[in-house]
Structures are given as C-alpha cells and as structure tokens.
Amino acid sequence: MGASKAQMMMKSSPMMAPWKKVHPAKGTVWADSRGMVLYTFDKDPAGKSTCYGMCAVAWPPFRAAPGSHAMGAWTLVTRLGFTKQWALNGKPLYFWFKDKKPGDATGDGIDGFHLAR
C-alpha cells in the first residue's frame, strides 16, 4: 500500500533524523522515529553486523533508507546483500520482534542484546 506518514516525512525532509530518545521504564534509550526501541548486539564487532538468518528474524536490523548518510555518532553498516543498517558508535542497531508498541523494551538482556543508550 502507501508509504507510512514517517516514511513520507523522511522523504520530504532529508534532514530529519530517523531516530529519537524515548523514556520507557528502563530509562532513556534510543528508538526509531516511530518510538520503537533499538538494541545493540554483544557479538557484533564495531562496524559489522553478525545477525543474519533466524537471528535477523527475531532481531530485525534498523535499516537505513536509500540515500541515508552518517551523522555524528550515527553511522551506516553494510549488510550482506549491500543493504545499509544504522549503527550507533559503530554498533549495528536492531529491533526485537516481541516489542509491539512504541516504548516497549522487552528484549534487554536476551541473547546478548541490550538497549541502545
């Protein structure tokens, strides 16, 4: 169907960051522009994602839109297949499939994933 409101805003305003800080019960953390909490993975070396296959089903990568550019501590990691994924301080970022609504932060500490701070 059509693009979401956030996608349309990002396309019309390339300076708009696709992330923001949110404040769930576990403290201030980073989230995407919709408020969905982001996670880092202990097994990822700086600048590289190691989460593929079933890992990426449970922990979908925070994909960057085509034409996205690094901004300060926010960088881009190239995944297999040459898609881009956002990283914070070199650590690739992910969502947790069980987080269903903005501000959910249920994946902290599971399988080496931690809230992005």
Secondary structure, DSSP 8 states (H G I E B T S, - for coil): ----HHHHHHHH-TTS-SEEEE--TT-SEEEETT--B-EEETT--TT-----THHHHHS-B-B--TT---BTTEEEEE-GGG-EEEEETTEE-B--TT--STT--TTTTSTTEEE--
